[in-house]
Amino acid sequence: MSSSESESSQQGRHQEVGHKSLLQSDALYQYMLETTVYPREPECMKELREITANHPWNIMTTSADEGQFLNMLLKLINAKNTMEIGVYTGYSLLATALALPDDGKEKKQGSFDFVFVDADKDNYLNYHKRLLELVKVGGVIAYDNTLWNGSVVAPPDAPLRKYVRYYRDFVLHLNRALAADPRIEICQLPVGDGVTLCRRIK
């Protein structure tokens, strides 16, 4: 590769450390961050995001656009009692906490309005079974990483990173199970690494 080609390749790479957006254009994603997300990002979230960017496992963090989405979602559904399963450095948890009203709270048990799940993918279905007993009718469960680096549509012999390949079958199984579950309404969004919203209806 020539130096000019290398430089062009570097310019096309995403500037956000830990970026896992499924948008095909890095430039378009960067535009979205710089015009919509970063100008409204609270200073405490910005500071946490920048600290996390220096961690060797920064890919595990919730993306800034997903944090903004979760914050807006909680306000739209007027969530007061929430829980998070799986916390890395706390970016998504902070986005949730900042969205709660004065009488809202992060809880460990009870009737929940909203639960965000970003933990071990091989246990997602176990979490789902339990959460349907904890989330109230009309409440929302959000599952992160349900498009799993885009690997959900990769052919069986695709050259995937080891951990991506290992968890892919669990993610595929989850997606099929959620689609067939009559107790919920679902909506899968290409935000971050894929977020599936489940609204409990029975």
Steps between C-alpha positions, in 0.01 A plus 500: 500500500638841407537781755217693336272193513592443864427862586165480319416182689580663833286802416208273423525321833265599774628762741296372795705252702300186566265584214267220396239679294347297220480802271699427186642850485736597780479861382120495534521356851759759599272771362213372715717498811639847443171668410250321725665296773811681622345850523235366741716251690518590872850584616511205743414258218761657272764464769410134561497427125846651455643309797348175373649561154846442650408158639626201296147355498331825392302310235277377785370848579160630399536735205421868546204490260354202685541684829307793358232264368455328838479835677227621263311168515477505879362852493245406234365207702528695827701222662549531875613154610784359293769236509812422297647154456863516398700813578839575344621847597146626551434717193154353430422496872586870521282571196215324680556673833502844338165426333318407819267753665563615857286217636656240271755240609719213396359196679605142565153352531137588457287605204723657238413747228822441308793256498813524285685173438861510379662197660605145414318413178481130585268591790272746318212251480536421871484872574196532275311228683563667836445856382152426373416433865657827614400749231146632520252468214578793273861505621797475266803269487785608273750238384833629371719345227218319320665552160836388645750682278285415198595134542134392516497501119854367447534164323601202719857501369554875538833597665368638829689590815486217752272670754269625223462149362450348846212728599339531157285187537371623837404834344329328207307276739395801707377690195288204387359450851407867543328507161286200601418613856130597523555678833684789338497744211845550348692751294861443392702812429841541331623725780851424626543124455126440474239558770178302530221661698245267657177646638324259732134461407398202716 
